[in-house]
Amino acid sequence: MLVDITTQNLKTGARSGILRGGEQFQKIVKFFKGGFKSIKGRWYSGTNLDKVNKLTGEGMSLEKAVKETWTAEQAGKAGFKNVKVGETVGTPGKYTSVEVNFTRKK
């Protein structure tokens, strides 16, 4: 399953007063329950990428940094705790794109 949830205006940084990303994420997972085997993310801006850049810039591995993101937390709540990092653009602390895939433990 590939979901793009943006509750923040990318130009102004203002967050939605109506939509809550965590609630929407869990509603989507519940609605499609059993209909997918993984949750894929492509981060090219926003809090996930910011967190990855902060942590990898401090020396943390990319995989560990990904596990500290909002999306990892939400995927984990839904039982998708395994993470595989895919294609990336950039270097530690300066990524401009990171692709991740979360799966259930077997």
N, C-alpha and C positions, 0 to 999 in steps of 0.2 A: 504494500500500500504506500503510495506517495501522497503526502498531504502538505500543502503550503498554507500555513496559518500566519498571517501578519496582522497583529493588532496594534501596530505602531505605524504612524505616518513616516515613511522613509526620508522625506524631505525635511520635516519639521521636528521629528522625534516625539511628537505628541502621541500618547497612548489612547486607545479607545476607552471611553467611559462606559461602553455597553458590553463589548465582547471581552471575555476573559479567556485567554489562550488555553489554560489548563482545563477549564470546563469544556470548551469546544473540542479539544483533543480527546478527552475521555468520552464525550458523546459520539464522536466519529468512530472510535474504537468499539464502543458498545454496539452501535448501529450495524457495523460490518463484522461483528464478532464471528470468528470461524471462517471468514471469507478471504483471509490473507495470511501469509506466513512470515512477513517481515514488514518493518517500517523503515522507509528510506528517507533520508534527508539530504538536501543540497543547500548548503549555507553559503551565501554570497554577501550577506550583510546581517545586521541584527545582533541580538544578545548572545546567541550560540557562537557565532564567529568571533565576537568580541571576547567571550570567555576563553575560547580556544587560543586566541592570540595572546591574551594576558598570561595564561598558564604556560603555554609553550615558550613564550618569551622569557619566562622565569626558569626554564629548564625542564619542565615536565614533558613527558613523552606525549605525542599526539593522541595515541589511543587512551591514555589516562585522562588527558584534558577533555576529550570528547565525553568520557563517562561523567564528567562534572557539569555538563550542560543541562539546560532546561529540558531539551528534547530527550536526553538520556533519562532524566528523572521521570518524565511523563511516560516514555516507553516502558521503563522499569515498572511503573505502577500497573501497566497493562500486561506485565509478564514477559516483556521483550528486553532481556537484560544482557544478551550477548551483543557485542558491537564489532563491526568490521569497518575499518576506514578504507574508503575507495580512492577515487581520483582527488588530488589536491592541486591547488595552484598557489605558489608562494613558498615561503620558508617559515620555520618556527618564529612565532611572534608577528609574522607579516603575511599570513595566509589571506588570499582574496576569495578563495572558494575551497570548500571541504565537502566531500560526499561521504555519507555514513549509511550503514545498514544495521538495523537492530533486529535480532531474531530471538526466539524463545530458546531456553536451555532444553537440551534433549534428555 
